[in-house]
Amino acid sequence: MNAYVFPGQGAQFSGMGLDLYENSELAKTLFHKANEILGFEITKIMFEGTKEELQQTKVTQPAIFLHSVILSKVMGASFNPDMVAGHSLGEFSALVANGVLEFEDALRLVSKRALAMQKACELKPSTMAAVLGLEDAVVEEGCAVIDGIVVPANYNCPGQLVISGEIPAIEKACEYMKEKGAKRALVLPVGGAFHSPLMEPAREELAAAIEDTVFNTPKCPIYQNVPTTAVTDANEIKKNLIAQLTAPVKWTQSVQHMIADGATVFTEIGPGKVLQGLVKKIERSVETASAAV
């Protein structure tokens, strides 16, 4: 069975999507529509922007979404998923790919999500850190005993868990993880504590927008970050998408459930190859590929 997976924040690069724009009239139309919806020329930043410009929250999330979704649409009949999943932001791309959200509605939600997360980041100094080489249970235990807000945020693959929270709590947690034998525990260059309780203001803001958006019945199951199992009910998808902002991204568990349900090929749609690497670390025997047109 074919599983299609969609990357999240951090996969952006200058020049992303330019080949699609130059070689497909459909892509060109969708990129122009995106500029209108967002109210600025995101194409200019995607195609020729600097690393710093691409890292602006209002740009990063829509840019990755656009690259992924437009690529899936340009693939035409060759895009035929049996199941989909997205890492954090990538869940929105997956929901367009399996027919739950319309392109325009999803782009508006992604833009709102990015701006709401940025606002939440500005309310309290916070960050994230990657912990490598420890069992998940040890990291979870560490987060539980540290004073302040610090929680598991991204279960990326066995031995790679990202934590999220207040800056002093993250710093203490990194020391704790090193003492427990972590190969590395390093603070990441991000603007805030994504997938933690500190994103509650953003979750409330996004919830209102999601409730006002039409969600269709999916063409194939989506394995969402929160439940990690196959979801096909539109209302449940909505609920999980709202919960995602303050809950951890359980990527390891999602991939394991997809494999248990028959996935043999994982095709990454969007910039980079990060998810292919994570899938291989979760289960070496499955086939991985990058989408091509």
Salt bridges, closest charged atoms under 4 A:
GLU48 OE2 - LYS44 NZ 2.89
GLU104 OE2 - LYS33 NZ 2.95
ASP105 OD1 - ARG108 NH1 3.72
GLU166 OE2 - LYS124 NZ 2.88
GLU175 OE2 - LYS178 NZ 3.82
GLU200 OE2 - ARG203 NH2 2.87
GLU205 OE1 - LYS119 NZ 3.28
